[in-house]
Amino acid sequence: MNYLHQFLFGIYPYIALAVFLLGSLIRFDREQYSWRSESSQVLHTGLLRWGSPLFHLGVIGLLGGHAAGLLTPVWVWDALGVSHGAKQLVAMAAGGLMGSLCLVGLLMLLARRFSNDRVRHGTSLKDKVVLLWLLATLLLGLSSIFASASHLDGHMMVLLMSWAQHVVTFRGDAASFIVDAPLVFKLHLFMGMSLFVIFPFTRLVHVWSGFGALGYLNRAFQLVRSR
């Protein structure tokens, strides 16, 4: 295991997490007026009507699937009687479905961004970087499905789970689990972690507001009294 691999998959995850959390906190504290999704719907609706729901549905499914699949301890799956190979097949099917929905939506959003003059002129460099970075990360993730299909015993899935769980539990040997992982997996992991680095500096911060909106589910009904 060389130093670059150890840095990228043993140290960089913590750098990305620190930038993600501290950067978000500092931006909320100092630049609250920039804390928004910067919607361009007023400029042109077009493909946004279909692209945005598909993209967000796919993203939510992928985030939930990655969290549950990578962070659930292996012994839990073993206790449930789910073999490693079966879990890998489920991950491939669910990831393929959610990834495809996300890809279709993202391509629609990209086409809208770059084909309409008003929207294109209102698109900042940061917006372009985020969209293209998301596209590259998504394509790498979908490509990893084909790499997974070449070894359906679930061994690579277990190694990726071990890497993620050792990272979040601050164990220093995390990088060793994926030394021999195919390049497409490593690239996907790097691109995914880097999304957390650019997150606080872009419109992606509106994701935090989405979590805050869950509070409305428990909010009391508004009382309106006539004079």
RAPE-V581134 format. One record per pair of residues at least 12 apart in sequence whose C-alpha atoms are under 6 Angstrom apart, sorted by the first residue. I is the first residue (numbers start at 1). J is the second residue. Records with the same first field share a line. If there is no record, write none. Layout:
I = J + J
//
This chain:
6 = 175
9 = 175
10 = 174 + 175
16 = 196 + 197
19 = 197
20 = 196 + 197
23 = 200
24 = 200
36 = 206
37 = 203 + 206
47 = 108
51 = 105 + 108 + 109
54 = 101 + 102 + 105
55 = 102 + 105 + 106
58 = 98 + 99 + 101 + 102
61 = 98
70 = 161
71 = 165
84 = 154
85 = 152 + 153 + 154
88 = 154
92 = 145
137 = 188 + 191
140 = 188
141 = 188
144 = 184
159 = 177
163 = 177
//
